[in-house]
């Protein structure tokens, strides 16, 4: 990393280094490289931010911070960056924050996709919050988003754990 700082490196090469660190789950190195890019007058792109967010795994505060910083610095979030952030929130059992992020997504006219809905349903279901999970499933069906198998598995598990087989 110090070698990168001493070299006259292009934005593309720096972006590649950020992404490589993120994919190797070296979140701290990836974040440091993002900082260096700003220091050297280079703007990280959405792919660099999204890869770093994805590498946060169960560090949901860091993921949200990076997601917000990305937008504050002028990079508009897309469905992929939302999904990466939602995935970290789901793994960290932060279903309420995930639902808030969905509202943010909608307010910025970014359309959720099947992965968005599946991740949110899984986040709610994993925390035994089957009611919001069912509501999200109904919304996904209404939007004609194709369900993914894990969505149903998560929902059924949540219903089973809450003895909520009969709904309606």
N, C-alpha and C positions, 0 to 999 in steps of 0.2 A: 504494500500500500504506500509506503513512503517513497518507493521507486516511482509510482505513478505521480506523486506530488512533485517530484523533482524533474519530471519529463515534460516537454512541451507536447501535451497529449490532446488529441481532438475530442470533440464532444462525443462523437460516435464511439470511440474507443472507451471513453469514460463511462458512457451509458452501458456498454457491453460489460465492463468490469462491475458496475453496480448490479446488473442483472445476474451475472455469474455468482457474485457473493450471495445475492438473495436466493438463488436457486440452490445454493449449497447450504442454505439455512444459516448463513453468517450475517444475521440481521444487523449486528452492531457495525460490522465492516461496511455493509451496504449503506447504512445511514450515514456513516462517516464520509463515504464517497459522494453521497448526495450533497452533503454539506460542502465538501471540497469543490464540487461543481459550481455551487453558488459563489463560493469564495473566488474562483477563477473566472467568474463571469459567464459560466455556461448554465443553461437552464435544463434541468433534467426533464425528460419527456414522460408521458403518461405510462409508458411501458416500464420505465425505471422505478417510478413510484409504485405501480401495481405489483411488480415483482417484489419490491421491498415490503410492501404491506402483506403480501402473501407469506413472506418468510417470518412474519411476526408470530405465527402459530397461536400460542395462548397468551400473547402479550397484547391484549385487546386495546389497552390505553395507547400503546405505541402505534398500533394500526390506525386508530381513530385520529391520533395526532398527525400522522403522515397524510392521511386522507384529507384532513382539513388544511394542512399546510399546502398540499398540492393545489387545492382550489384557491387558497389565498394568494398563491404566487402566480395565478393566472391560467392554470391548466384545468380545463373543464373535465369533470368526472364523466366517464362513460359507464355502460352497463358492466363491463369487465372489471373496472376498478371498484364499482359498488359491490359486485359479487365477491371480489377478493376480500374486501373489508367485512362483508356479511359473513363470509366463511370463517374468518378469525373470530368474529363475535359468536357465531354458532359453536365453535370449538371451545370457547371460553364460557359457554352457558350464559351469554348476555342477550337473551331473547328480547327483552324490552328495548335495549339499545338498538338491536337489529330492526325491530319494528319501527323505531324512530327514524332509523336510516332509510327505511322504505318510504316513509312520509317525506323525507328530504328528497329522495329520488324522484318521487312523483311531483313534488313542488317545482323541481327543476326540469320537468318534462322529459326525464329519461325513462324510457319504457322498461319495466321489469320483464325478464324473460323466464323461461321454465327453470333455469338454474337459480335465479333470484328467488322465485316462489318456493322451490324445493328446499333451498337452504334455510329460508325463513320458517317454513313448516317444520323442518327438522329441528331448528333452534328452539321453537316453541314446544314441540313434542318432547324433545330431550329434557326439557325442564318441567315436564308434566303439565304444561299449559295447553291442554288439548282444545279449549274453546277458541283461542286466537288461531290455533293451527287449522281448525275446521273452517274458520272464517276465511283464512288465506287460501285454503283449498277451493272453497266456493268461488272466491275472486279469480283464482287461476283458471278454474273451469269456465267461468263467465267470460274471461278474456281469451278463451280457447287456446290456452297454453298447454302443450303436451306434458302430462305429468311424468316425472321420473320415478323409477321403482322405489328408490330410497324414501321418497316422500310418503308413499303409502305405508311402508314398513315402519317408519318413524311414528306416523300417526296412529297406526294400529297398536304399537307398543305403548304409546302414551295413553290411549283409551283403555288398554288392558290394565295398566298399572293404576289407573284411576277408577277401575270398575265402571267405566262409562260406556258400556256396549250399546245401551239403548238411549238414543238421542232423539229428541223431538217429542 
